[in-house]
Amino acid sequence: MPALEELGWDDDWASALGQLQDDNLNPARVAAQHRGAYVVWTATGELRARPAGRLFYEHEIGEPIPAVGDWVGLRETTITSILPRRSAFLRKRAGFGSDEQVLAANVDTAFLLAGLDDDFSLRRLERYLTTAWDSGAAPVVVLTKADLCADVGEAVLSVESVAIGVPVVPVSNVTGEGLDHLTAHLSPGRTVVLLGSSGVGKSTLLNRLAGTELMRTAEIAADGTGRHTTTHRELVRLPDGALVIDTPGLRELQFWEGDVDAAFEDIEALAADCRFRDCAHAREPGCAVLNAVDEGRLELGRLRSWRKFQRELEAIAARTDHRLRVARKKRWKEIAAHTRQKPRL
């Protein structure tokens, strides 16, 4: 088992653990989760651990539970605390609820994978970029299946139009083209997360970077790539010491929060010239964003995507406020019931 420092541990993490003022706690990093049980890495080796019941209870009123990539305080085989996260990828759980789901924690760089095949979508990539900017990690767009694309240069230009200031790296898991450009973002003790839809080639890319089959892929498909088989998030360590979190394919990526300003920097720059500060870029006179669309300087699809994201974030904020009110009310009812059960002195 590598030393804690090789897993990303440093003086700041040590200070955070010390602030818990519990000498019986040992540091550990969450490497995988399996139905409530966690695989954690410690200074003495890998072991299975379970969170204290308090963590599960607090999650019901909005507090976090451990996620892959977290640094935690461990007492024997019990996770008693989660150290403050430096970054976190959050999404709303699939369906109609308003609970958050942490996809990965304490990530330095996010590889946002998009396949250059029939499933390629700029609008989906905008969602990944918005989530990445909000997480606190640095995004890198990785265009897989470059060997299936007739004009890779044109594809890169179209992605750069929405991934403003973000590195865009086309790769092929079949030929190995472009993989060397990703190594600049991989270094010992630093953590990278792989995010993308099912079948985009995350596990195959990870195996390529590792030089061995760390992650199982299914029977080779017609295009020469492995089919999607990842069913859980897992932290792995590459031979060069870099740390990578592999994730299952995301059927949907609904926001919990979102840094729309960073993901739509072009629209925000145009909006600075709008006549009204609260311009919604819909029908307002003097709207610089609409003028840019009329003049062909901004794609209408890009503006529609921005509007859709704004509506989603507003709806989530409304549901979240309601959820918090209900949770607080439930909590106070439990406290009142507990108080009534105590014998009077």
N, C-alpha and C positions, 0 to 999 in steps of 0.2 A: 504494500500500500504506500503511495507517495506521501511525502510530508504535507502537512496542512497548507504550507505556503505554496506548494505546487498545485493546490486545489483552489487558490485564490485568497487564502487567509492572509491578513496583514494586521498592522498595528491598530488601524481603525476598527476592524472587526473585534480585535482583542479588547479594545476599550469599551465597545458596545456590550460585550459579554460581561466585562467587569462591572458595568453599571447596574447589572441585575443583582449584584451583591449576594451571590450565592456561590460559595466555594465548592459546592458539590456538583456544579454543572461543568460538563465538558463540551467543547465545540464540535459540531458535526455539520456536514453539508448533505442536503437531501438529493439523492441520485435518482430515485424512482418512487412511484406510488402505485400500490396494488390494493385496491378496495379497502382503504383505511389504514393499511400497514405501509410503512415506508422503508426503503433501503437507504441507509445513510452511510456516509464515509466519515471515519474518525481517524485520529492519529494512530490508532492501534489496528485499524482494519475496517472491513465492511460488516455491518450488522443490520438486523431488522428492528424497527422501533415503532411504537405507537404513540400518538399524541395523548397528553393528559386529557381526561374527560372535559376539563374546563375549556380547552381550545375548541372542541366540537360544540359545546354549549354557546360559547361566545360568538361562533360563526353565525348562529341563528339570529343574533342581534347586530350583525354587520361587522364583526371582528374577523380577522384573517385566520385561515388554517394553513398548515405547511404546504408549500408547492415545490416542485422540482427546481433546484438552484438555490433554495433558501439556505441560509446559515441558521442553525438552531442551537438552543441550549439543551443538553441531553443529560438526564440523570439515569444512569444504568441503561435501560432500553426504553425510557420514556421521554418523549419530547415535551418539555415543559414551557418553552418560550421560543418565539421567532425573533431573530435580530432584525432591526429596521432595514427594509429593503432599499438598495440603491437604485434599482430599476425593476419594473414589473410589467409584463405584457398582460393586459386585462381585456376580457371580452364579456359581453352579456351571455349568459348561458343560452344554449339553443332552446327555442320554444318561445313561450309568451311570458316567462318570468322576468324578474328584474335583478336576479342575483348575479354577482360577478363571478367570473372564473379566471384564475391566474394561470396563464399558459406556461410561463417561465419567469423566474425571479433572478435578480442579480446578474443580468446579462450585459456584456460590454458591447457586442455587435450583433445585429440581426441580419441574417441572410434571408432575404425575401425572394422566394423562388417562384418563377413563372415560366411555364413551358412554351416554347415557340412552336406550338402545334395548333390544332384546330380549337383547343380549349383556351387559347391565349385571350386575356381580357385586360385592357388598361383600367377599366372601372374597378375591377377586383383588386388590381395592384394599388390603386389609390387608397383602398381600404387598409391594405397592409401597411402602406406608408404612413397613413394617419395614426394607426395603432403604434407603429414603431416610434414615431416622433414623440408620442405621448408617453411611451414607456421609459424614456431616459437613455435608451441604447442608440448606438449609431447604426442607421440602416445601410445595407448594401443590396442592390437588386442583382439577383443571379438569374440569368435567362438560360434555362436548361433546354436540351434537345436542339441545340444550335445546328446539329447535323441534318435536321428535318426542315430547316428554314431556307427558303430560296434566296432571301436577301437579308442577311443578318445586320448589315449596316443600317438599312432602313428601319429595322425593328428596334435597334438601339436608339436611333434618333427619335422614334415615336415614344419610347419609354422615357428618354431624357426630357421630353416635353412635359411630363407629369412628375418625374422624380428629379426635381430641380436641386442641383448641387449634390446629388447622391451618386456614388459610383455605380456604374452599370456594367456587369461582367457577363458576356455570353460564354457558355460552356457546353461541352458535350460529354456526357457520361460514357458514351460509346467510344469515342476517339481520344478522349482526354484533353481535347482542345480547351484552352482557357483556364484549366484548373490551377496552373501556376500563378495566375493573377489573384487567386483567392488566398494564397499562402501569406501574403502581406498582412492579411487580417487575422491570421492565426498565430498566436504566440503563447508560450508556456504560462499557465496560470490565468489566462484570459478566457472568457466564456462567450461562445457564439451560440445562437439559437437558429434552427432551421424552421422557417414557416412557409407554408404554401398549401395549395389544395391537394386532394388525393391524386396520386399517380404522377405528380410533377417530378419526382425523382429525388426526394430528400434522403431517403435511406441509401439509395445507390450512390448519391454524391458523397455521403458520409463514408461509405465503404471505399470509394475512390480516394478520398483525402487520407484515409487511414492506411491505405495500401493492403487492406485485408477485409474480410467480411465480418465487420463488427455487428451489423444489423442484417437480419434475414430479409431477403426479397423473394417474391414469388417467382414462378416460372417466367422466363424471359418472354416479353411481349414481342409483337411483330416488328416494332421499331427498334428492338435491341436493348430496351431498358427493362429494369425490374418492375413488376407491378407492386402496388401499394400493399404493405402488410403491417405497418406500424400501428399498434393499438393503444399505446400509452406513451407518455413523455418520459424520457430517460436521459440522464447526463452520462456522457462517456468521455474518456480521456484518450486523445490521439497519441501515437508514438512520439511526436515531437513535444508533447506536454500541453498542447492546446486542449481546451474543454469545449465540448459541443453537446447541446441539448437537441435531440431528435424529437419530433412531435408528430402525432397522427395528422392526416390530412384534414383540413378544416372545411366542412360542408358549408358552413356559413360563418361570417365574421361580423357579428353585430356588436356595436360599440358599447362599452361601459362609459368610457370617456373618450375624448379624441382631441388631438392637437391639430385642428383643421387649419389654423393659421400657418403652421409650418408645412403641412402637406399641400396646401393651396397657396403657396407664397406668391405665385403669379397673380392670382385674383386679389389677394390682400394688397399687393403693390398697386394694382389698378384702382382698387377701392379708395385709396388715399386721395384720389382726384375727384371722387364723387361729390356732387353738390351738397348732399346731406350726409352727416356723420353716421346716421343709423340706416343708411340705404340698404334695402333688401335685394337690390339688383333684380328687380322684377319689372316694375312699370314706372319707376320714379324718373322725373325729368332730371337731366344733368348727370345721369349714371355713367361713369367712365367704363364700367364693366360691360354694360350693354353696348356702348359705343364700340368697344373693342371687338365684341362679337359681330356687330354690323360691318365692321371694317376688315374682318377676317383675321384679326390679331389674336383672337381667343376662340377656341372651339366651343360651339354651343353645348356639346356633350359634356365638356369639362365644367361649364357653369351649372348644368343640370345636376351633375354629380355633387357639386358643392352644395346646391340647394337641398338635395336629398340627405346629405350628411347633417346639415343643420337641422332638418326636421327630425331626424333620428335622435340627435343629441338632446333636442328640446323635449321629445317624448320620454326619453330615458330619464332626464332630470325630473320630470313631473312624476313618473312612476317611482323613482328613487325616494323623493321626498315623502310620498305616501308610505312606502315601505318602511322608512325610518320612523315615521310617526306610529305605525302599527307596532313595530318592534319595541319602541320605547314604552308604549302603552302596555304591551304584554309583559315587559320586564317589571314595571311598577306593580302590576297586578300580582306577579309572583312574589315580589318583596312584601306586599301587603298581606298576602295569604300566609307567608312564612311568619310574619310578625304576629298574626292572630293565633297561630298555633303555639307560640311560646307561652309558657305558664306565667301568670302575673305574680309578681313578688309582693 
